[in-house]
Amino acid sequence: MDLIVARPEGLYCPPGDFHIDPWRPVARAVITHAHSDHARAGSAHYLAAREGEAVLRQRLGDIDLQPVAYGEAVTHNGVRVSLHPAGHVLGSAQVRVEYRGEVWVASGDYKLGDDPTCAPFEPVPCEVFITESTFGLPIYRWQPGQDLYRQINAWWAANAAAGRTSVLYCYAFGKAQRILCGLDTSIGPVVAHGAVENVNRGYRAAGVALSPVSRADEVEATALRRALVLAPPSARGTGWLRRFGDHADAFASGWMQVRGARRRRGVDRGFVLSDHADWPGLQTAIGASGASRVIVTHGQVAVLVRWLNELGISAQAFETAYGDEDDEGTGPEGRQ
């Protein structure tokens, strides 16, 4: 018996009678993280990692939620379920499912790179590993975080010296908080769009230290010309953004690795930043699982399935509704 199968409502565990990241309302949902393509409202009961509880409740409202610590096991219908760090965003988890001595892991979205805002990815041995493949091409290889921070701060400092506001578009949940952990706030004030600050509150509630931010109306006009503004892509062209006048803009995304992506975005600068595993990260995570069978859910599915089969690892794909995170922007798979 397969412990996890694809159903119209989402990934389903038949012996346990629960779903993982369902895209339709179900009776029992195990959630890997609070991005909108993985956490949807309407289910009767939710189970998720305690670290991400504040953000998940903020996004889904009044839900029946059972928060659990990483590694804490819950048994349902004879199936042992535990959540383990995925390194994607705050509270992100891999779902370990054990039944009659067999172990499957649904990894959700994950990354192996350094990130001070969430628990690092933890390899979980299993027979079957369910993986994403958002950036499943050899061209995607992320740089160390400190190198990225130096680039962002240098760009901001140059704009500030010229008296020009710096607007950095980034996803409000995950990327914005990582950026806030690496800013040199001696350059100028940091302004956060309301969508970013709403998520920041959940991170602070979980004990994550973020650089202080201000609302745009709290900063004097002269100081705004030295400010770094963090805003979701949807803020572009809005009245809120026009208050900053002539400004330099940039976009933080894994797709900035691809030549021409910045031009298509129409921004001055692109910074390569992703909350998903790059090509070496996917290889490392799959290898560390020890799985003899791998199922790919979304992203560069065909490429990764073919590569794994050529290595002698049995690989297949699940058709899912993942890959359309709210405000994440549009790339080859609609993701960042």
C-alpha positions in Angstrom: 0.0 0.0 0.0 1.2 3.5 -0.9 1.2 5.6 2.3 0.6 8.8 0.3 -1.4 9.1 -2.9 -2.7 12.0 -5.1 -6.4 12.7 -4.7 -8.5 15.6 -6.2 -8.4 17.3 -2.8 -4.6 16.9 -2.4 -2.0 14.5 -1.1 -3.8 11.8 1.0 -2.6 9.2 3.5 -5.1 6.2 3.1 -4.3 4.3 6.3 -4.2 7.5 8.4 -7.2 9.2 6.7 -5.7 12.6 6.5 -4.4 15.0 3.8 -1.1 16.9 3.5 -1.4 20.5 2.2 -4.8 19.9 0.6 -6.0 22.5 -1.9 -9.7 21.7 -1.1 -11.4 21.5 2.3 -10.9 18.2 4.1 -11.6 16.7 7.5 -8.0 16.6 8.7 -5.1 18.5 7.1 -1.4 18.4 8.0 0.2 21.6 6.8 3.9 21.9 5.9 3.9 25.8 6.0 1.8 28.8 5.7 2.3 29.9 2.1 -1.1 30.1 0.4 -0.5 27.3 -2.1 0.1 24.9 0.8 -2.2 26.2 3.5 -5.8 26.9 2.5 -8.8 27.7 4.6 -11.9 25.5 5.0 -10.6 22.3 6.5 -12.1 21.0 9.8 -8.9 20.3 11.6 -5.2 21.3 11.1 -1.9 20.0 12.4 1.2 22.1 11.9 4.6 23.0 13.4 4.4 25.2 16.5 7.0 27.6 15.2 4.7 28.8 12.4 1.5 28.9 14.5 1.2 32.7 14.6 1.7 33.2 10.8 -0.6 30.3 10.0 -3.4 31.6 12.2 -2.9 35.1 10.8 -3.4 33.8 7.3 -6.2 31.3 7.9 -8.1 33.0 10.7 -10.0 31.1 13.4 -9.1 27.5 12.7 -9.0 24.3 14.8 -5.2 23.9 14.9 -3.1 21.4 16.7 0.4 22.8 16.9 3.3 20.3 17.6 7.0 20.7 18.2 9.5 19.5 15.6 10.0 15.7 16.1 6.9 15.3 18.3 5.0 12.2 17.1 1.2 12.0 16.8 -0.5 8.7 16.1 -3.7 8.7 14.1 -5.4 5.5 13.0 -2.2 3.6 13.6 -0.1 6.0 11.5 2.8 7.7 13.3 3.1 11.3 12.1 5.9 13.8 13.0 7.1 17.1 11.6 10.7 18.0 10.9 12.4 21.3 9.8 12.3 22.0 6.1 14.3 25.3 6.2 11.9 27.0 3.8 10.3 29.7 6.0 9.3 30.1 9.6 7.5 26.9 10.8 8.1 25.0 7.5 8.1 21.3 8.0 8.6 17.9 6.3 5.9 15.4 7.2 7.2 12.0 8.2 4.6 9.2 7.9 5.3 5.8 9.4 3.0 2.8 9.1 3.9 -0.9 9.7 7.6 -0.2 9.6 7.5 1.8 6.3 8.5 5.5 6.3 7.5 8.1 3.7 8.4 11.8 3.9 6.5 14.6 2.2 9.0 17.5 2.2 6.7 20.4 1.1 8.9 23.3 0.1 12.5 23.3 1.4 16.0 24.7 1.1 19.4 23.8 2.5 21.0 27.3 2.5 21.7 29.5 5.5 18.7 31.4 6.9 18.6 33.0 10.4 14.8 33.2 10.4 13.9 29.5 10.6 15.1 26.1 11.7 17.5 24.6 9.2 16.6 21.6 6.9 16.9 18.3 8.7 17.4 15.1 6.6 14.8 12.5 7.5 15.7 8.9 6.4 12.8 7.2 4.5 11.9 4.7 1.8 10.0 7.2 -0.3 10.7 10.9 -0.5 8.2 13.4 -2.0 10.1 16.5 -3.2 9.5 19.8 -5.0 11.6 20.8 -8.0 10.9 24.6 -8.3 14.5 25.3 -9.3 15.4 21.8 -10.6 17.8 22.8 -13.3 21.7 22.9 -13.1 21.8 26.6 -13.7 20.3 27.4 -10.3 23.0 27.6 -7.7 22.6 30.1 -4.8 25.3 32.2 -3.3 26.0 32.5 0.4 23.7 34.8 2.3 26.5 37.1 3.4 27.5 37.8 -0.2 23.9 38.6 -1.0 23.6 41.0 2.0 26.7 42.8 0.9 25.3 43.4 -2.6 22.0 44.7 -1.2 23.6 47.0 1.3 26.0 48.4 -1.4 23.1 49.1 -3.8 21.1 50.8 -1.0 24.1 52.8 0.2 24.8 54.1 -3.4 21.2 55.1 -3.8 21.1 56.8 -0.4 24.3 58.8 -1.2 22.5 60.0 -4.4 19.4 61.0 -2.3 17.2 58.3 -4.0 14.9 55.9 -2.2 15.6 52.2 -2.7 12.6 50.0 -3.2 13.2 46.3 -3.0 10.4 44.1 -4.1 10.3 40.7 -2.3 7.7 38.2 -1.2 6.1 39.4 2.1 6.4 36.0 3.8 9.9 34.5 4.0 12.1 36.7 1.8 11.4 40.0 3.4 12.3 38.6 6.8 15.6 37.1 5.6 16.5 40.5 4.0 15.7 42.3 7.3 18.3 40.1 9.1 21.1 41.2 6.9 20.6 45.0 6.5 23.1 47.6 7.5 20.6 50.0 9.2 23.3 52.7 9.6 22.7 53.5 5.9 19.2 54.8 6.5 15.7 54.0 7.7 13.9 50.8 6.7 10.3 51.1 5.6 8.0 48.1 5.4 4.8 47.8 3.4 1.8 46.7 5.5 1.8 43.2 4.0 5.4 42.7 5.1 4.9 44.1 8.6 1.9 41.9 9.2 4.1 38.8 8.7 6.9 40.4 10.6 4.7 40.3 13.7 4.4 36.6 13.5 8.1 36.2 13.2 8.7 38.4 16.2 6.1 36.5 18.2 8.2 33.4 17.5 11.3 35.1 18.8 13.0 35.9 15.5 15.1 39.1 15.7 14.4 41.4 12.8 15.8 44.8 12.0 13.4 47.6 13.1 11.1 49.0 10.5 8.9 52.1 10.1 5.7 53.0 8.3 6.2 55.4 5.4 4.2 58.1 7.2 6.5 57.8 10.2 9.6 58.9 8.3 10.4 62.5 7.4 10.5 63.3 3.7 14.3 64.0 3.7 15.0 60.7 5.5 12.9 58.8 3.0 15.4 59.7 0.3 17.9 57.5 2.2 15.4 54.7 3.0 15.2 51.1 1.9 11.6 50.1 1.3 10.5 46.5 1.4 7.3 45.9 -0.6 5.6 42.9 -2.2 5.5 42.9 -6.1 1.8 43.7 -6.0 2.6 47.2 -4.6 4.2 48.2 -7.8 2.4 51.1 -9.5 0.1 51.7 -6.5 -0.6 55.0 -4.8 1.3 53.8 -1.8 4.5 53.5 -3.8 4.1 56.8 -5.6 4.8 58.6 -2.3 8.5 57.8 -2.7 8.8 59.8 -6.0 11.7 59.0 -8.3 13.3 55.9 -6.8 15.6 53.0 -7.6 14.0 49.6 -7.6 15.1 46.0 -7.5 13.6 42.5 -7.2 14.7 39.7 -5.0 14.0 36.3 -6.5 15.5 33.0 -7.5 14.5 33.8 -11.1 17.0 36.6 -11.1 19.6 33.8 -11.8 18.3 33.7 -15.3 19.5 36.3 -17.8 16.7 38.5 -18.9 14.5 38.1 -15.9 15.4 41.5 -14.5 14.6 43.1 -17.9 11.2 41.4 -18.0 10.5 42.7 -14.5 11.4 46.2 -15.6 13.5 46.9 -12.5 17.0 48.5 -12.1 18.5 45.6 -10.3 18.0 41.9 -9.5 19.1 40.0 -6.5 19.2 36.2 -6.5 17.4 35.1 -3.4 15.1 32.1 -3.0 13.5 30.1 -0.2 13.7 26.9 -2.3 16.5 24.4 -2.8 18.8 25.0 -5.8 20.0 22.2 -8.0 22.8 21.0 -5.7 20.4 21.3 -2.7 17.8 19.1 -4.3 20.5 16.5 -5.0 21.8 16.7 -1.4 18.4 16.4 0.2 17.3 13.5 -1.9 20.6 11.7 -1.3 20.4 12.3 2.4 17.0 10.8 2.6 18.3 7.4 1.5 15.0 6.9 -0.4 14.9 4.3 -3.2 11.8 5.9 -4.6 11.2 9.7 -5.2 8.0 11.5 -6.1 8.2 15.0 -7.6 5.3 17.3 -7.0 5.9 20.7 -8.7 8.5 22.8 -10.5 10.9 21.3 -13.1 9.2 17.9 -12.7 10.2 16.2 -15.9 13.9 17.2 -15.6 14.3 15.9 -12.0 12.3 12.7 -12.7 14.4 11.9 -15.7 17.7 12.7 -13.9 16.7 10.4 -10.9 15.7 7.5 -13.1 19.0 7.8 -15.0 20.7 7.4 -11.6 18.8 4.3 -10.9 16.4 5.8 -8.4 12.8 5.0 -9.1 11.1 8.4 -9.8 7.6 9.5 -10.7 5.4 12.7 -10.5 2.3 13.7 -8.7 0.1 16.3 -10.3 -0.6 19.0 -7.7 -2.0 22.5 -7.3 1.2 23.8 -5.7 3.3 26.6 -7.2 1.2 29.7 -7.0 2.1 31.4 -3.8 0.3 34.7 -3.3 2.2 37.7 -4.3 5.2 35.6 -5.1 5.5 36.9 -8.6 5.6 35.1 -11.9 8.4 32.9 -13.1 8.5 29.7 -15.2 6.4 28.0 -12.6 4.7 31.0 -11.1 7.0 30.9 -8.1 10.0 32.6 -6.5 
